[in-house]
Each structure stands twice: as structure tokens, then as C-alpha cells.
């Protein structure tokens, strides 16, 4: 017997979020006490200012190219690449082109 709470679906990440002119758009896909998975779309030139997080995080680039600065070191990442950001290390992000990423934060 099928569980009515389970509604399996396949999504195409590139199409699951749209760009906003001059904006950063986000869409939370999973939010649990143990972590979150969030899809982001950055218009070219948009950025997240430097901050820290008490959790490890993984950025998986879905489309475009971004520059992450982690502990003062720049890292360019493009479609198909992943960058791991360690907990408690300052990091920032700037979209070099229109840029989509999947951010996975692990809390435990």
C-alpha cells in the first residue's frame, strides 16, 4: 500500500528557480533539524557579503559561474563543480555571470 505522504517527483534544478533582475532568489527544498537544502539564483553581479556559519556547507553550481571567497582565498566555481565551505570560516559569494547553485548545510 502506498503512503499518501510520499509524492515522489523528479525536478530539473535549472528550471526549478528563476532569476530576478538585480536580485538573489532562493527556494528552500529541505528544512530539517539536521540540515537544509536551498536552491539559489543570482543575477550577474549579485553577492552575499562575508559571513560565517556554524555548520559545514556545500555549494553545487547548477548554472553559470561564481566566485566564493573562503577564509580570504578566492575560489571560482562553474556549472557542475562543488565547493565545500568549512564551518566557522568567513565566506562570501559573488555571481560572475547569472548563477544558480544548490546549497546544502549539514547541522549534525
N, C-alpha and C positions, 0 to 999 in steps of 0.2 A: 504494500500500500504506500502511495506517495505521501510525503509530508507536505501539507499545504503551505508551510512556512518557507519552503525551498522553491525558489523560482529561478532555476539556472538560466543564465543568458550569457552570450558572448558579446563583448563590446570591442569596438575599434578605438583605441585610446586617442589617436589623432583626431577622430571625429566626435569624441565624447565631450569635448570642451571647445569653445570658440574664442577667438581673440577679441579683445575690446580695444578700440582705438585709444592709445595713450594710457593703457591700463594693465593691471595684473589681475587675472581672473582665476579663481580657484574653485575646486569642486571636491569635497571630501567623499571618498569612495568607501572607506572603512574607518570606523572610530571605535576603538576598544580600549579598555584599561591598559592593555599590554602594548598598544601602538596604534598608529594611524597610517592611512594611505591616502594621499591627496594629489589630485591632478591639477597642474598649473598651466596657464597660457600667459606669456609675457609679450606685450607689444615690443617692437625693437626699441632699445634704449632704456626700457623699464628695469628697475632693480629692487632688490631687497637690501636694505642697509645692514651694516655689520651688526651681528648679534651672536649670542651663544645659546645653546640648548643643552639641557642636562642629559640628553639621550643621543645615541648614535643615530645617524640618518644616512639614507642612500638616495642619491639623485640619479634617476634613469632618464636620459634625454630621449624624448619621443620624436621631436622635430626641431630643426634649427640648430643654433649654436649659442652657448652661453659661456660666460667667464665667472667661475667661482673663485673667491679668494678665501683660503683656509689657512688660518694661522699666519696671515701675511703673505702667503705664497699663491700666486695666480695659477689657476688650472683651467684650460679651455676644454670644453666638452661639447661634442656634437652628436647628432642622431645615432642611436644605437650604443652609445657609451654610458658608463655608470661611474659615479664618483661617490666614495664613502667619506662622510664627514664625521670625525670622532666627536664624542660628547665633550662639552665644556671647552671647545676650541672655537675662538671667534671665526665667523664665516659671513660672507656676503655673496651676492649674485647679481650679475648684470647680463641682460639679453643683448647679444651682439647682433642677432637677427631676430625676427619673430621666433619664439622659442616655447616649446611645450616640454614639460617634464613631469615625471611621477616621483613624488617624494614619499619615502617610507621611513617612518620614525619608529624605532624599537625602544619601548619603555622598560622592558624586562628581559 
